[in-house]
Amino acid sequence: MRLNRAESKAANKRALIEAAREVVGREGSKAKLEDIAELAGLTTGAVYSLFGGKNDLMVALVDDYTGPLDLRSIGAAEPGIPLEEVVAEVARRFLRMSADPRAAGGLLFETRVLDLVLNDPDLRGRLNASIRSTEVDLAALFTGREHDGAAVTGEQALRLARALKALLSGLGQGVVLGAHEADEEFFVETAQALITPKVLGPA
């Protein structure tokens, strides 16, 4: 079956992202656009046409990879569920992601991407924007939840999201590297311990 223009464009974007993942996973900052395009069976011109350039492809690559923690079903949870329970569920999901056998490959890939980002100030700035966007998405899960008899404000939710993301990333790396066991109770209790006035800030 022949693809229409929109389907062909989407398929080519996917092919380039998958090829970039493989090449960047091997080469880090030394990844060449030509190698990525060749692996995808496309030309470098296709990269510029579909993404605008290598930097935009790298942003798309990282955006595509950093979404294994599906927050949609948590967000669809009943509004009445308190903040502590939502934080606990995020911690459980992050632990499951970290304990996945494929997580080691993911950590290696992240290291290669970090190498890429540190050698490109423009890309670093754009990826920082992507990270902030992820934090905003996480904060949206917390905003309006009840805690201590009051609804969590957007600013409080964002402060908590930043702290929680940093905490779980560090704990998750420890699980991937085998530095400590995948202890669900510890993940949950440590995550919930961040729900304090000092972390949340003023209402």
N, C-alpha and C positions, 0 to 999 in steps of 0.2 A: 504493500500500500504506500502510495506516494505521500510524503508529508507536505502540508501547506507551508506557507512562508513563516508563519508564527511558530509552528511545530519544528521546522528546520532550524530556526534561530535558537529556540530553547534547547534542542538536541546538541547544537554546536557549542552553546555556552556550557552545557553539562560536560561535554567531551573535553573542553579546554580546562575546566575546573578539575576534573579527574586527572588529566595529564599534568596539570600544575602541581597537584598534590603529590604525585609520584616523583616528579623532577625535583621539587623543593624538598621533599622528604630525603632525597639522596644528596642534593647539592647545597641546600640552604641558600645563602646569599649569592652563591656562584651560579644559581639556576639561570639558564639562558632562555630567552623568549623563543628563539628558533627551535630549541629542543622540545619545548612545551608544545608549540604548534605542530611540529613534526609528529610527535607522539599522538596528538589528537587527530592527525590526518588532515590538518588544515594549514593555512598559510599565516604568516605573521600579520598580514593585512586583515585577516579575519579577527585577530585579537583586537586590533585597533577599531575595527568596525563594530564588534560586539561589546567591548569593554572600555574602549577609549585609550588603552595602553596597558603596559605591564603592571603598573601600580594598581590600577582599577581591578585587574584580574587577581592580583594578590589580595586585595581587600575582599573581593568576592570569594576567594578561596578560604580565607580565614572566617568570614561570616558563615560560609557553608559548613565549616568544620566545627565551629564553636556552638553548634546548636543541638548536641546530643541529649541535653537535658530538656525534655519536652515539658514546658510549663503550662501548656494550654489546658490540660485537664485539671491541673491544680487551680488555675484561674477560673475554671468553670464551677469550682466547688461552691457550696452554699455560702452566701455572704455572711451568714451568722457564725461561721466557723472562726474561732478566736485566732489571734495572731500566732500564739504558741504552737497550735496544731499545724498551721500552714508552714511555719518555719521547720517544724519536725519533718513534714512530708518532703520539703525541698532537700533537707539533709539526707533523708533515706534514699531519695533518688540519686543524689550526688554520690553516695556511697556505692550504690549498685553500679553506677557508671564507672566508678574507679576500680571496682572489683572485677569488672568485665575483662576476660583474657585479652581482648583487643586494646585495652587501655595503655599497655606499654608502648605499642606502636604509635598511639595517639600522643603520648608524652614525648616520644622522640620527634614526631612531626612538629609539635609545639616548640621544641628546642630549635629545630631548623628554621621555623618561622621567626623566632626571636632573633636568630642570627641575621636573617633577612631584614627585619625591621630595624635593628640597631645600626645597620649600615645605610639606612635611607631615611633621613629626617622627615621628608614629606610623607612617606608611607607610615612612619611612626605616628605622625600627627593624625593621619586619617584612621589608623587602627585604634588610636586612643578614642576617637569619636565613636568607633564601633563598640569599644568596651563600655563607654558611657551609655550607649544605647541599650546594651545588654543589662546594665544596672538599672536603667529606667524600666525595662520590661519586668525585671524581678521586683522592683519597688511597687509596680502596679498590683502585684499579688498581695502586698501588705497594706496598701493604702485603704483606709476606711475600716480595717479590722479592729475589733475591740481588744483593748489592752488596758488593764487597771481602770476599768469603768469608763474609758473614753475611746473615741475613734482615732486611729493612727493617722497623722497628717501625711501629706505627700512628702514633705521635707524629712520627716522622721523615717518614713518608709525608705527613702533614698539612702539615708545614712546607714540604716540597718542593712540594706541590700549590698552596699559597698563593703561593709565589715563582714557580712556573711559570705560573700563571694570570695574574699581574700582568705578567710578562715577555711572554707571547704576546699578551696584549691590546694592549700597547703596540706591539709589532712589527706586529701585525695592522692596527692603525689606520694605521700608516705605509704599509702596502701599499694599503689602501683609499684613502688620500688621495694616493697616487702619490709619496710622499716617498722611497720606495726600492723596488727591484725585489723581486718575489716569488722570493727565492733559497732554495730548499729546503735546500741544504747549510748556509747561514747559520742558518736557523731551527733546524735539528736540532742543529748544533754549539753554538749559543748556549744552547738548552734543556738539552743534556747538561752544559754547563759549570756548571749549578746544582747538579749532584750532587757536592757537596763536604761535608766534615765540618762546616764552618761553617753551611751551609744546613740540613743534615740534623739537626745537633745530636747529643747523646749517644744511644747505643743503649739 
